[in-house]
Amino acid sequence: MAIQPIRYFGDPVLTTPASEVVDFDKELRKLVADLTETMQNAPGAGLAAPQIGVSLRVFVWDVDDEIGHLVNPTLDLGEEMQDGEEGCLSFPGVYYETPRALRAVARGFTMHGEPVVVEGTEFLARALQHETDHLNGILFVDRMDSDSRKMAMKEIRESDWFGEATALGGSPVIKLSPHSTRGLGN
């Protein structure tokens, strides 16, 4: 296991949809271990493989003292929405209200290729949605309403860490969510 550097907003890997995992092998188990160790060291509530530069559909979470991981996840979302402050390890120190479904059911696989279903509400639902978004190249700023997104982008441009990502050749990409935001985002 090894702590990996976390990629910051502006790095193209964060806005590129990740590839399906096809080999459930030793390298995948090492990736899950590295993701978990990196997330806990940060510390954070979740971390997706693209955030450490690996474009594979894998993420880990640590919510309510439960550590887990999902490979090749899909999501079913409840209709009821929640608002809540959200941050991201790829946006150090940036926290904004972000609308999410109150309930999420994630289906995927363990690192050993065994099917798994994870059901969550409130914070776990938020984490499952946030990390699955990373695998689709969607960032939490993409989910914000336009006024919040403008404030967040101003804060990001003024941050010390933002220059690091742009120095690596990345430029910020803001995408609109392909999923319904039920009028809460643009």
KAPECOR-V863016 format. One record per run of one state. SS is the DSSP state (alpha for helix, beta for strand, coil for the rest). FROM is the first residue (numbers start at 1). TO is the last residue. Records with the same first field share a line. If there is no record, write none. Layout:
# KAPECOR-V863016
SS: FROM-TO, FROM-TO
This chain:
# KAPECOR-V863016
coil: 1-11, 16-18, 20-25, 43-45, 53-55, 57-57, 64-65, 78-80, 83-84, 88-94, 98-99, 102-102, 110-114, 136-139, 144-145, 159-161, 168-186
alpha: 12-15, 26-42, 49-52, 122-135, 140-143, 146-158, 162-167
beta: 19-19, 46-48, 56-56, 58-63, 66-77, 81-82, 85-87, 95-97, 100-101, 103-109, 115-121
